[in-house]
Amino acid sequence: MEGRRIKITAGDQQVTAVLNGSHTSDLLWDALPIEASGSTWGDEIYLRIPVDAEEDDAQEVVEMGAVGYWPPGQALCLFFGRTPASVGDEIRPASAVNVLGAIEGDPTVLKRVASGARVVVEQRGVTGGKTGLAWDSPTS
């Protein structure tokens, strides 16, 4: 189901993301909440999660703010800029990732998060069509 929102708290930074309707995003949604130590790799935060999925329309290059799943490491990945594998201005994961959705707003706030920071990923709700959230205020 598309339109599911997640809240990601990394260190003292917080972002919201909208998941797509992929099988892997379904697995992530069902596994929430998740708490783990995040690691950084360039402008990417990744954390091991209790999801085991194969490549599914995996991408070698992603967009700014992409939320991905990296099958070899069973990791959730948050992209907010270039990685050591990037060429030019592209955002390139270590290897192909399943894109699960996108961060709303400015993903570069995650540049303030140190490697090893605690990361919590929680269900935030489901958007209600074009009108936004059908269940909650955006401040909770």
N, C-alpha and C positions, 0 to 999 in steps of 0.2 A: 504494500500500500504506500503510495506517495503522500508527501505532506507531513510525515512524522518529524517532529522536532526533537533534538537532543540538546541538553545543556552540558557543556564541557568546561570544567574548572581545572585549570592547570596552574599550579602555584597560586598566585594571587590574581590571576587573570581569568576572565570568564567570557566564553563565546557561545553562541547558539548556532546550530547547523540544521539544515533540512535534509532528510534522507530521501533517496530516490526509491523506486519500486523494485530494486534488484533482489535476487535471492539472498545475496550476502548481506544486504542491509536488513532483510528480515531476520537473519541469524543474529546480527548485532542487536537489533531491537529486543529480541527475545532474551538476550544475555544480560541486558541492563538491569540494575546499575552495575558498573564496573569501577573498581579503584585499583590503580597500579602506579608504579614509578615510571615516569616518562623519561625518555632519552632524546637527545637532540642530534641531528645530523644535518649540518647547515641550517637552513630555515625550514626544518621539518621536526616535528615532535612525533615520536612513535612509542607505542606501549603494547606489550603482549596482552592479548585478550583471550577469553575462553571460547573462541570461535574457530572452527576448523572448516575452511572452504577452499575449493579449487579456484583456479583462475576462471573468471567469468567476464568476458568482454574487457579483459585487462588492458590497461594503457601504459605505455612507456613514458609518455609526457602528459602532465596534468595541468590544470588551470590553477591560478592563484586562489587559495581558499578551499581547494578540494579536500574532501575527507575520503581516505582510501583504506583498503585492506590489503596487506601484503601477505600473500599466501605462504611463502617460504618461512616467514618468521611468526606467523599467526599474530600479526600486529595491526593495530589501528594506527593510521598515519594522518597527520594534520599538516598540510602544506601551506606555507605562508611566504615563500620566496625560493631562491635558488638553493640547490643541494650541491655537495661535492661532485656529483655526476652530471650536473647541468652543463650545457654548452650554450654560450651566449646568454640570452635572457630566459631561456626555457626553464621549466621546473620539471626535473627528471628524478623519479624515485631510483632506488638502488636497482630494482628490476620492476617489471610490470605490476601494477596494482589494480584491484577492482575498485572503481570509483563508486562510493556509497552515497555521496551527496556533496553539499557545499556549505561552508561557513557563511552566515549572514553578517553583514557589516564588514568591519576592517579586520582581516585575519592577521595583520602585522602586529597587533597587540601581543601576539604569542612570542614575538622576538624577546620579550621581557622575561620569559620563562627559562630558568636554568635547568640544565640536564640533571636528572635525578628528582625533579619536583614531583609532588603527588598530583596525579591526574584522576579526576572523578568524571565519569560519563553517565548521565542519567536521562531517562525519558522526560521530555518536556511537554508532550501533548501532540495533538494532531491539528493541522491547520484546517480551517473550515472554508474551503473554496477560495474565492477571491477576497473574502472579507477578513482574512487573518484567523487568529485563534478563536475557536468556538467555545472554549472551556475555561480560559484563564486570562489573567492580565499579564502583560509582558514583564512585570517586575518580580514575579515570584520565582 
